[in-house]
Amino acid sequence: NTLREKGLDTEASGYVLMTLVNVYEKDLTVLPTHRVVFGLDGAKVRAFPEMLAKRFRIVPVSRESVAEAMAGKNIGMASCEGVFVLEKLPGTEPDVEGSAYTRALELTLLHKCILEDMLGIDKKVLAAHTNVIYTRSAEEALGLVSSGKAQLAFLCNDIPVKAILDIASAGEKMPQKATYFYPKLLSGLVIRSLK
């Protein structure tokens, strides 16, 4: 509509490029996008471990073993104190509306129980990009914390494709930065008209 109002619309402007992928392909994966936290008030960061311990078992691990220790079900965390795995305690469920699929998602637990409830980083703050950056590299996330450029990093696991299908079937949306499908289409595969 905006193009039409400006007189810039063409026949081609009514179309969008898309690709369809078989979600049941065995090699289709949803890779994790890790959350790196910065710019929080020092008092909030100092109070965080005590709040965290009420809902998670905090297990120290080495930087090299964190991915294995996460075992596809636990959240990894780095702070100035070291690297840890967070094992949720019984009764630690995110208090969110939505389907059982959304409530069971690791990212829902991270966003609601940790970022929002404990650190005050809600959807509005996430949208403003004032306290969280995203990276697909666990090494980069860990490096930002160890260098002092960030206060905390939360490492995530791959997301099962079935979880995304279940959440979509329930009419719900995934959390921000949660659908990094791999493999990707090659960039620049279509760059001009083939007429």
Phi, psi and omega per residue, in radians:
N1 nan -0.676 -3.139
T2 -1.127 -0.736 3.086
L3 -1.086 -0.719 -3.126
R4 -1.122 -0.732 3.139
E5 -1.090 -0.571 -3.127
K6 -1.563 0.017 -3.133
G7 1.267 0.353 -3.085
L8 -1.806 0.033 -3.064
D9 -1.296 2.559 3.057
T10 -2.294 3.035 3.100
E11 -1.031 -0.680 -3.100
A12 -1.217 -0.443 -3.087
S13 -1.230 -0.148 3.109
G14 -1.545 0.111 -3.083
Y15 -2.156 2.767 3.079
V16 -2.361 2.498 3.122
L17 -1.344 2.350 3.087
M18 -2.557 2.866 3.033
T19 -2.312 2.586 3.092
L20 -1.947 2.378 -3.090
V21 -2.240 2.443 3.056
N22 -1.301 1.936 -3.078
V23 -1.255 -0.147 3.129
Y24 -1.675 0.109 3.038
E25 -1.061 2.347 -3.046
K26 -1.137 -0.456 -3.080
D27 -1.611 -0.063 3.141
L28 -1.228 2.248 -3.061
T29 -2.320 2.653 2.999
V30 -1.997 1.817 -3.072
L31 -1.333 2.679 -3.096
P32 -1.350 2.658 2.958
T33 -2.112 2.085 -3.027
H34 -1.508 2.666 -3.118
R35 -1.859 2.264 3.130
V36 -2.086 2.199 -3.016
V37 -1.886 2.371 3.135
F38 -2.555 2.903 3.003
G39 1.252 0.315 3.102
L40 -1.482 2.681 3.055
D41 -1.045 2.373 -3.092
G42 -1.002 -0.669 -3.134
A43 -1.117 -0.650 3.132
K44 -1.153 -0.707 3.132
V45 -1.190 -0.672 3.127
R46 -1.174 -0.591 -3.138
A47 -1.400 -0.277 -3.033
F48 -1.044 -0.814 -3.103
P49 -0.999 -0.667 3.139
E50 -1.165 -0.739 3.088
M51 -1.117 -0.739 -3.109
L52 -1.079 -0.706 -3.086
A53 -1.149 -0.318 3.108
K54 -1.332 -0.337 -3.060
R55 -2.155 -0.201 -3.086
F56 -2.426 2.573 2.923
R57 -1.497 2.161 -3.046
I58 -1.769 1.900 -3.028
V59 -1.873 2.008 3.090
P60 -1.161 2.401 3.096
V61 -2.448 2.943 3.076
S62 -1.468 2.769 3.093
R63 -1.018 -0.660 -3.095
E64 -1.279 -0.463 -3.058
S65 -1.805 0.049 -3.030
V66 -1.073 -0.748 -3.114
A67 -1.074 -0.762 3.122
E68 -1.159 -0.691 -3.129
A69 -1.195 -0.461 3.094
M70 -1.176 -0.503 3.008
A71 0.884 0.548 3.080
G72 1.250 0.104 -3.096
K73 -2.423 -0.212 -3.104
N74 -1.988 2.700 3.100
I75 -1.537 2.388 3.028
G76 -1.606 2.638 -3.138
M77 -2.534 2.473 3.010
A78 -2.169 2.435 3.048
S79 -2.475 -3.090 3.107
C80 -1.145 -0.258 3.140
E81 -1.480 -0.298 -3.117
G82 2.464 -2.788 -3.113
V83 -2.020 2.422 -3.019
F84 -2.456 2.848 2.935
V85 -2.033 2.368 -3.130
L86 -1.797 1.954 3.099
E87 -1.775 2.061 -3.051
K88 -1.191 2.441 3.112
L89 -1.432 2.710 3.090
P90 -0.939 2.408 -3.129
G91 1.529 -0.036 3.105
T92 -1.531 1.509 3.119
E93 -2.108 2.485 3.118
P94 -1.187 2.319 3.136
D95 -1.514 1.395 -3.131
V96 -2.290 2.657 2.998
E97 -1.345 2.642 3.096
G98 2.339 -3.133 -3.071
S99 -1.266 2.917 3.055
A100 -1.070 -0.531 -3.140
Y101 -1.131 -0.779 3.125
T102 -1.155 -0.736 -3.123
R103 -1.164 -0.517 -3.113
A104 -1.436 -0.203 -3.077
L105 -1.223 2.291 3.132
E106 -0.949 -0.700 -3.113
L107 -1.192 -0.531 3.060
T108 -1.123 -0.758 3.089
L109 -1.042 -0.827 -3.139
L110 -1.087 -0.868 -3.062
H111 -1.179 -0.801 -3.054
K112 -1.402 -0.975 -3.022
C113 -1.269 -0.663 -3.043
I114 -1.707 -1.097 -3.052
L115 -1.102 -0.870 -3.054
E116 -1.376 -1.018 -3.022
D117 -1.194 -0.677 -3.058
M118 -1.645 -0.615 -3.047
L119 -1.900 -0.105 3.104
G120 1.305 0.330 3.140
I121 -1.711 1.611 -3.110
D122 -1.635 -3.030 -3.091
K123 -1.043 -0.642 -3.137
K124 -1.130 -0.759 3.121
V125 -1.170 -0.713 3.097
L126 -1.050 -0.739 -3.126
A127 -1.140 -0.534 -3.132
A128 -1.406 -0.205 3.125
H129 1.002 0.642 -3.101
T130 -1.636 -0.357 -3.069
N131 -2.317 -0.080 -3.086
V132 -2.375 2.307 2.942
I133 -2.075 2.825 -3.075
Y134 -2.072 2.497 3.047
T135 -2.538 2.574 3.086
R136 -1.573 -0.094 -3.107
S137 -1.783 2.012 3.081
A138 -1.094 -0.650 3.130
E139 -1.082 -0.728 3.110
E140 -1.115 -0.769 3.136
A141 -1.037 -0.833 3.135
L142 -1.124 -0.692 3.139
G143 -1.128 -0.634 3.123
L144 -1.136 -0.627 3.116
V145 -1.305 -0.813 -3.091
S146 -1.145 -0.451 3.107
S147 -1.474 -0.143 -3.129
G148 1.500 0.063 3.135
K149 -1.367 -0.318 3.094
A150 -2.373 2.753 -3.110
Q151 -1.586 -0.655 -3.081
L152 -2.527 2.658 2.986
A153 -2.364 2.427 3.092
F154 -2.058 2.112 -3.107
L155 -1.699 2.360 -3.071
C156 -1.977 2.843 3.079
N157 -1.650 2.900 2.952
D158 -0.963 2.623 3.103
I159 -1.819 2.226 3.097
P160 -1.082 2.364 3.115
V161 -0.988 -0.648 3.137
K162 -1.020 -0.624 3.127
A163 -1.084 -0.712 3.128
I164 -1.166 -0.736 3.118
L165 -1.098 -0.736 -3.141
D166 -1.117 -0.757 -3.126
I167 -1.169 -0.731 3.100
A168 -1.124 -0.695 3.128
S169 -1.131 -0.477 3.094
A170 -1.436 0.011 3.126
G171 1.349 0.404 -3.094
E172 -1.995 2.950 -3.111
K173 -1.914 2.650 3.030
M174 -1.317 2.732 3.021
P175 -1.092 2.839 3.115
Q176 -0.965 2.460 3.087
K177 0.992 0.917 -3.088
A178 -2.228 0.185 -3.071
T179 -2.318 0.950 3.118
Y180 -1.502 1.433 -3.108
F181 -1.216 2.515 3.075
Y182 -2.473 2.404 0.115
P183 -1.340 2.748 3.129
K184 -1.721 2.763 2.957
L185 -1.170 2.612 3.082
L186 -1.144 2.361 3.064
S187 -1.151 2.474 3.088
G188 1.322 0.240 -3.127
L189 -1.084 -0.653 3.085
V190 -2.153 1.940 -3.089
I191 -2.153 -0.162 3.127
R192 -2.772 2.884 3.131
S193 -1.131 2.448 3.136
L194 -1.758 0.269 3.121
K195 -1.157 nan nan
